[in-house]
Amino acid sequence: MKLWFLLSFLLVTFFGNTQQAEEVQKADSLYNAQKFFEASVWYLHLLYANTSASMNQQAIEGKLKCLKKDNHFIEAIDFIQNSKEENITDSFKAHLEYEELLCNYLAGNFKETIQLSSNLHNNMYDTIGGLITVLSYNELYKWKEADSMVQLLLLKVSSNDSVISHIFTNTPKLKNIKKGKLLANIFPGAGQLYAGKFWEGLANSALQFGSLWFTILSWQREYYFTAGLIGFNGFDSFRKGGKTRTEILVEQYNKKENIAFKQKNKDVLIKWYQKLIK
Amino acid sequence: MRISLTTMFYNSKKYYSLLLVFALMFFVSNAQTTSMGKDFGFIQQLYNQKLYKEVIYAADNLDTSSFKIKQYDTLNYYKGICHFQINNNLLSKDFFLKVSNQSAHFIEANFYAAYNATYLKHFNESDTILNGIVLSTNDTLFNELVKIEKSGNALLKRRLNEYQYLDLKESGNYLAEKQRLNKTYTTLINHKRKSPLLAGIMSGILPGSGKWYAGKKGQAIAAFVTQLSLGLLTNEAYKNVGIKSIGCIGYASLFSLFYIGNIWGTVAIVKVADFEFNQTINHEVMVSLKLPLGYVFR
């Protein structure tokens, strides 16, 4: 009789585990078929079954992969925070902290990423955590902070890579909006020329002088309404438009320079990290 | 002899043990078909986390092979609620209507089905569902809610006599909603619909006056100033160089273009204002119909 009970117990355990394995297989196959939403529900069901720490970790990992593939980074952050309460190992909790940092970065929560990185206490993820922090400062155009973080990172990995160490020193030279507007006030079209738009500046200058000439000419010919409504109104509009356009162009120029610098640094840093982990 | 051997086997412990093992194997093999089980625990957990799309997917993957009416009702109720939360009103209505009168959620499901029908502008269907609720319950709270929902339908259909007949008194339960609906009714009664034709004619006689009539005073002044300026320029060119001059023809063409454009714009503005008014009213009514459902059932 004892033998039969033992046999029955083994059978139930075996088939129970088989069912979990089948669910993992189903979730994985859906993931591989790029059906990330469907796969994520199956992973959640595995987590709900709460059979073992390793199965829970597998389910959490799977669900996170699905959320990241679907670019649902905010949901991923919420999920990570809730998952910390599940039956999982401490080393996996540390891994989740790193995942939270990464998802915050990918979600564009750069300030939160920097804040979280200061709490990251597992050595295993120090380098990647540091890199994500540098990239976050880079996204926020905080070159000085990014530079000091790079120096810390190089110390951690005992590297003296000259390209990386000077990456944030040659910051882009930006143009001054106030200076541009002042120039636009002094001479028609000068603001746009300062912003780097030669032909646009020249056209604005011609339009302002042209409308002023039209105003004077109309007035001399006693076309007072034409002089006022068309000539002077036109001149005033082109003058004000020139000033506004200068402001926009300088802002665009600065943004373009900053983005180019940011993108260049991002590429260099990622390539450097890829080399480092090889 | 054969009989005695069989009887011996049936009486033996081995027989019962074998039977147990086969029963277990049968149970396990059934469980092996990849489904999300039979209980609603997982679905409830997803629902509590407001993962509505996930609830729908999980509900579709439940093992319903041994389900009875009560469990199907729960399943349809969850699907109805989740489709409602993700604004799939048509599907939500259909699932709610599948909930049988044996379910504890029957009244709630019917209220939500009626709301969904209203949202989809199926007002007659909504009224029929609401009449069904009145027949199945004597609860004054529900009957008052039915009256609110029906009054809302009357306002959305713009059948003001029907609304008046329902006589929504501002007392008892759902006071805020009743007050809001009555206020909307008063707004509809007092609303004087602006005529696009009249506004167009007014703009033709005096540029800007049609827009003033439509309640767009800023645009009215701008239209008048533009038209006046173009008129003055045309007049100046006409007096100085005559009617056949390029200047006069150019300004006169511009004047005509703006004049016709202004009339067309005024007619469009009145139509848009009317549409916006109706949208605002409908939105207010829908809010008044949705809120009490939340108070009672959520």
Boltz contact constraints between the chains, C-beta under 6 A:
constraints:
  - contact:
      token1: [A, 4]
      token2: [B, 17]
      max_distance: 6.0
  - contact:
      token1: [A, 8]
      token2: [B, 21]
      max_distance: 6.0
  - contact:
      token1: [A, 8]
      token2: [B, 24]
      max_distance: 6.0
  - contact:
      token1: [A, 11]
      token2: [B, 24]
      max_distance: 6.0
  - contact:
      token1: [A, 15]
      token2: [B, 28]
      max_distance: 6.0
  - contact:
      token1: [A, 19]
      token2: [B, 31]
      max_distance: 6.0
  - contact:
      token1: [A, 19]
      token2: [B, 32]
      max_distance: 6.0
  - contact:
      token1: [A, 22]
      token2: [B, 34]
      max_distance: 6.0
  - contact:
      token1: [A, 26]
      token2: [B, 34]
      max_distance: 6.0
  - contact:
      token1: [A, 41]
      token2: [B, 54]
      max_distance: 6.0
  - contact:
      token1: [A, 41]
      token2: [B, 57]
      max_distance: 6.0
  - contact:
      token1: [A, 41]
      token2: [B, 58]
      max_distance: 6.0
  - contact:
      token1: [A, 45]
      token2: [B, 36]
      max_distance: 6.0
  - contact:
      token1: [A, 45]
      token2: [B, 42]
      max_distance: 6.0
  - contact:
      token1: [A, 48]
      token2: [B, 42]
      max_distance: 6.0
  - contact:
      token1: [A, 223]
      token2: [B, 236]
      max_distance: 6.0
  - contact:
      token1: [A, 225]
      token2: [B, 232]
      max_distance: 6.0
  - contact:
      token1: [A, 225]
      token2: [B, 233]
      max_distance: 6.0
  - contact:
      token1: [A, 225]
      token2: [B, 236]
      max_distance: 6.0
  - contact:
      token1: [A, 226]
      token2: [B, 233]
      max_distance: 6.0
  - contact:
      token1: [A, 229]
      token2: [B, 229]
      max_distance: 6.0
